[in-house]
């Protein structure tokens, strides 16, 4: 979902939800959490 947003589907939660077979709310939650937390690696 984050990758789709980064590749140009940003702002279109409906399209991302359709591609990822999930809800628009879930897309928003995942992207929001990614923006807040970033990518962590050990």
N, C-alpha and C positions, 0 to 999 in steps of 0.2 A: 504494500500500500504506500509506504514511504517512497519507494522507488518510482512508482507510477506518478505520484505527486511531483517528485523531483524532475521527472521526464516530461512534464508539461500538462499533466491533468490537474494541476493544483487549482483549487477553487471549484472543482467539479466532483464533489463527493458522490453524486449519483452514479457517474460513469465508473469511478473507482470501485464503488460497492458492487456494481454489476459484474465487473471483471473479476473481482475477488470473491464473488458469491457470498456477500455479507451485507450488513445494513449500513446505511449512511452514518448512523450514530457511532457504529464501531469504527468506521473509517476516521471519523473526526477524533475519536478517543485515541486511536493509535497514532495519528499524526501529531496530535497535541502532546501526547506523552513523549514521542520522539523529539519534538522541538524542545520540550522542557528538560529531558534527560540526556539527549544526545546519544552517541554510541560509545559504550564503555568496553574496553578490552583489557585483559589482564596480561 
